[in-house]
Amino acid sequence: MKVHEYQAKDLLRSAGVAVPDGIVITSAEEAGAAFDQLKEGLIVVKAQVHAGGRGKGVAIGPNDDRAKALEIASGQAPRPDGMAKGVQLVRTREDAIKAAASLLGKTLVTYQTGAEGQAISKVLITVGHDIVRELYLGLAFDRALQCPVLMASTEGGVEIETIAHTHPEKIHREPIDVGLGLAGFQARKVCQVLGLKGETAKKGEVFLKNFVKLFLETDASLAEINPLIVTDKGDVMALDCKFNFDDNAMFRHPAIAALLDVAEEDPAELRAGKSGLSYVSLDGNIACLVNGAGLAMSTMDLIKYHGGEPANFLDVGGGASKDQVLEGFRILLSSPRVKAVLVNIFGGIMKCDIIAAALLAAYSELDFRVPLVVRLEGTNVEAGRKMIEESGRNIITATGLTDAAEKVVAAAKGAA
């Protein structure tokens, strides 16, 4: 689960982590009042979308060329004068209103969103600061070390992936004991790595400990502060931040779960989640309905291997009901990109005859406009196959996983 920058800053502030003052607005008129309330000379107007690269992003209208906007946002084409960025600096009330108007109701295209972009419905009006240094902080899980790792670098304001590729030695990694949090000696070590000294180092130590504590207490899966700034007054502050949380832990954090912005989420993924299905949208045209995450990953790999592109990951689980499977088909067929569907079931708890019954129900209730390839193995497989064979439906059966992948790729190409 992702949250907006302003929401992440609210969480940081409540945890004792220093962040700039800011006000969220939803109309250009509110920008003037926000500017007056903040009473600062330099104000930053920031589009609130779940994507990075907003400072180089392009705010466009419905009739603008999205492919061209992506080239500009990615640095592959020059930016025309006056083209609105996702992050703008202003010094007057009038400019704040103008900047907000250039963003709200538009679509922001960045190198992360792709040409489709993301709609801007909220803007953060926040205080600008005189920056002496820009640093980087990140927290993520290291599967090899089996613990969270605090990453720190003096190269703030730059995509960390670029630094990791070109100068990996500039990223300091500090493993975190989830039971103890960030120890004092670790915080001091990171401050030393970042070149913080004197009172600034003391502020940095408090900042780091609270940052790590928040990460652990909220079941976060990823946190990033880029840039972490040192101001001309020696303060250490999170100028921009990103937080992702573990979906499976949100039952423990109802206040954080309430921060979910459904407008930023994939509608199909939200719909699947309500039905207890594990679903992730992808960019291909071959839909997959599989039981078991490992089998689903293998199925997608084989589709790719045989020249196709999976449209989704959908794991109906080991104990899905007929209704859940039927809802899975509804979700798959709702995408106009889908040209074929592959059902790959290894029946254990999920019996093959239940899947077969759901398949036939789907044919009766839904507009099955695309070829369907089915591979069944396991519990009650003979009964399931018999149901399909005697149904008279136009269903392509497969005798193995490779056979299924080859047939569905061919079917998708024929339907394209």
N, C-alpha and C positions, 0 to 999 in steps of 0.2 A: 504494500500500500504506500502510495506517495502522498505528500502534502505540499502545499504551496510554500514559497519562500516566507511569506508573512506569517504563516502558521508555524513553520519551523522556528522562526525568530521568537514567536510568542512562547514556544516551549523552552527555548534557550534562555529567554529572559526569566521565566519562572524558575529555572534551575540555577540562577545566579550567574549566567554567562552574559557578558557584555555585548549588546547589540545596539545599533543606531535606533533612535526613536522613529516611528513611522505610523502612517494611517492608511488603511485600505479604503479605496473608493470604488464606486461602480458607475459614476457619471462624471462628465467633465466639470459640471458645476461644483461638485464636491471637492475638486482639486484646489479651487481657490480658497475654500474654507480650511482645507488641510494645510495649505501653504501658510495661511495666517496663524494657524494654531501652532505650527512647528517653530515659527519665528526664527528662522535661520537664513543666512545669506545664500548658501548653496543647497539646492534641493535636487534629489534624484527621483525621477519618475520611471517606474519599472513595471513592465507587463508581467502579470502573474499567470504563467502556464507551466506545466510539468515538462520542461525541456531546458537544456543548457544552450549556451551560445546566444542568449538573448541580446547581449550588447552588440553583436554583429548581425542579429536577425533583422528581418524585413517585415514591417506591418503592411499588409495589402488588403484591398477590397475584393469583392466577389468577382469582378471582371478583370482583375490583374493577372498577369502571366505568372503562374506559380513556379513553373520550371525555371524561368528567368530569375525569380526571387530567390530560389534555392542556390542558383549559381552565384548570386551576389552575396547571400548569407554565408556561403562556403568559401568566399574569397576567390572564386573562379571568374568573376566579372566585376568591373568597376561599379561602385555605388553612385548613382546619379545624385546630384545636389538636391537636398530637401526631402529625400526618401526617409521615412520615419524608422528609427531603430527601436528595438524592444526596451532599451535602457537609454534615457535622455537626461542630461544635466540642465537645470534651469536656475535662474536667479531672481525672477520676478513672478508675481502672481499671475499675470497675463500669460507668460510663457508656460507656467505650470498647467493652466487650463488648456492651452493650445496643445501641449504635449499629451495630456490625458485624452483629448479629443482625437488625436492622431492614432491612438492605440485602441481605445474601447470600441467594441463592435467590429474590430478588424480581425484578421487572421495573421498570426505571427509564424513566419517561416524561418527556421534555423537549420543548421547542419544536422541537428538531432531529430527534428520533426519530419524531415523530408519535405517534398513539394506539397504534400497535403496540408501541412501546418497545423496550428492549434488555435482555436477561437479565444480571443481575449475578452473576458467578462469582468475582470478585476484588475486594478492597478494599485501598486504600492507607492505612496508618496513618503519618502524617507529623507532623513537628514544626511547631507554630505559632510565629509570630514577632510581635513588636510592630512594627507597620507605621507608618512615618512618611509614606510616599508610595506610591501605586500608579501605575505607568506601563505603557506598551504597547510591545511590539516584535513585528514580523512580517517574514518574508522570503518573497517570492514572485516568480515570473517575470513581467516586464512584456513582453508580446509586441511592443508598439510600440517600446520601447527595445532589445529583444532581449538582455536581461540580467536577472539577479536585482536586485531592489530591496529595500533595507532600509527598513522603515517604522517610524517612532517617533512616539509621542504621549504627552502628559502625561495623557491621559484613560484611564488603566488601569482595569481592572475593568468596563469597559462594552463591549458588543458593538461591534466596530470598524465594522461596517456602519452602525450608527446614527450614529456620529461622522462617517463618510465622507459620509453623506447630509445631516446637519444642520450640521456644522462641518468641512468638508474642509480648511480652513486650519490645523486643529490636528494634521494628520498630515504629518510631515516625511518626504520620500522621498529616499533616497540610493542612486543606481545603483552596482552592484558590478561591477568588472572580474573575470571569472572566473579570469583568469590571475594576478592580483595579490592578490585578496581585498580585505578592507577596509583601506584605507590609514590610517596614523596620524592624518592631518589630518581624515579623514572620521569616524573614531571620536571625535575630540575635538569635532568639529562636532555630532555627534549627542548627545554628553554635554551640550554647551552648550544644545542645543534642549530636552533633558529637565530642565535646571536642576540638573545634578549639579556639585558644586564640591569643591575640595580633594581629600582622600584618597578621597572617594566617587567623584569624577570619574576618578581613576586606576584604581580598581577597575572602574568602568564601562567604561573603555577596554579593559581586559583582557577583560572579559566580552563586549563587542561583537565584538572580533577573534576570539575563540575560537568564539563563536556562529556567525559567518559562515563561519569555516573548517570547522566541522563540517557546515554546510549544503552547502558545495561538495564536500567530500570524500566525502560519503555519497550524492551524487546525490539530495538531497532536492528535492521539488517545492513544499513548503509547510512553513513553520515559524512558530509563533506562541507568544509568551510573554505571557500576560495573566492576572494582572498580573505585571509586573516590579516588584519591591518594593525600597524603600530602608528598611532596618531602623533601629531606634533607635541601633544601634551604627555606622551609616554603611555597612553592607554592602549590596551590590547582588546580588539573588538572584531566580531564576526560581521564583515561587510555584506557577505552573501553566504547563504547556507542551503543545504539540501538534506532532507531526511527521508529514508524509506523504512517501513516497518514490516515485520513478519505478519502476513495475513492470518496465519494460523494462531497467532498469539493475541489477536485483537479482542477476543472474549475477555481477556484480563484487563483491557484498557478501553473501556467504553468511551471515555472522553476523547481519546485519540481516534477511535473508530468513527466517531461523529464528525471528524474533520474531513472525511472522504468527500471529494468533489466529483459527483457522478458525471458531470459534464466533461471531465477530463479522462474518463475511463471508457474502455471499449464496451459498447452496449451488450455485445454477445458474451463477453466475459462476465459482466455483471449478472446477466440473465442465467448463465451457467452456474455461477456461484450460489444463486438463490435456490437452485435445484440440487445443490450438493455435487456438482460435476466439476472436474478439474479441466479447464479449457483455456487455451492461449491462442489468440489469432496470429496467423502468419500470412505471408504475401503470396503463396502459391495458389493453385487451382484444383488440387486434389484433397478433398476433405477426408479425414480419418476418424473413425470411431473404434476405440480399442479399450480393452480392459487390462489395466496395469501400466504403470508409468514406464517401466523398462521395455515392455513390449511396444508401447506407443513410440518410444524413441527409436527402437530398432525398425519399426514400420516406416517412420519418416526417413531414416537413413537409407532403407532399401528403395523407397520411392525416389530419393535423390540419386541413388546409385544407378537406377534404371532410366534416368533422364527426366524425371518428373519433379514437381515442386509441391510440397505439402502446404495445404491451406490453413492447417490448424494442428494443435495438440489437443486431443480430447480423450481423457481417461475416465470411463464410466465407473471404474472401481470394481472390486470383487463382489460386492453385494447390491448392485444397483437394481432398482425395480423396473418393471416394464414401463411405467410412466416416466421414469428418469431417462431411460433409453429413448423413448419416444420424443421427449423434450430435446435430447441430444440431436436427434435428426432434424427437428424443427430449427435448431440453432444453425446446424450445418447448411441446410438448404436455404436459409435466409440470406446467405452471401451471394451476390450476383457473380462473384469471381469463380465459384465452384463449378467445375465441368465434369467431375466424377467423384464418387464416394467409395471409399474402401472401408469395409467392416472386417476387423481382424480380432477374433475372439478365441482365447484359449480358456475353455470352460473349466472352472474349479467350483468355487462358490457361485460364480456367475454361470448358470447353466446355459448350454447352447440352445435348448428349446425355448428359453425365455427370450433370448436375443432374436431367434427366428420369429417368434410371435410378435415382438416389437417391430421387426422389419416389415412383416405383413400388415400390421396395423398402420405403420407409417405410409405404406403404399396406398392404403384405403383412405387415410385421412389427409395426407399431404400431397402436394403437387411434386411428384418425384420426376423432375424434369431432366435429370442427368443419369448416366449409366451408374449402376450399383454393382460393385464386386464384393463378394462375401467369402471369407475363409473362416471356417469353424473347425475347432479341434477341442477334445476334452469331454467333460461330463455331458451326457445326453446328446452327443454329437450326431448319432445316427437319427435320433428323433428330430433334431433340428434340421438336418439336411433333408429328411423326408418331407417335413412341412414346407420347405422352400420349393422342392421339386414338384410337389403335388399342387402348389398354389397357382401355377400357370403364370406367375409374374415374370417380367423380363429382368431376371436377376442373374448376373454372371457369377458362377461358383468357381472357386479355386481350391486346389488340392494341397497347396503349401504356401509358405510366405513369399518365396521367390516368384512362384506362379501368380500369386495375387498381385504383387508389385508390378510385374510385367503387364498383366491384363489391365490394371487400372491406369497405368501410364498410357497404354495404347488407347484405352477408352477415352481418356481425357483429351488426347491429341485428336482423336476422331470427332469429338464433340466441339472442339475449339473453333 
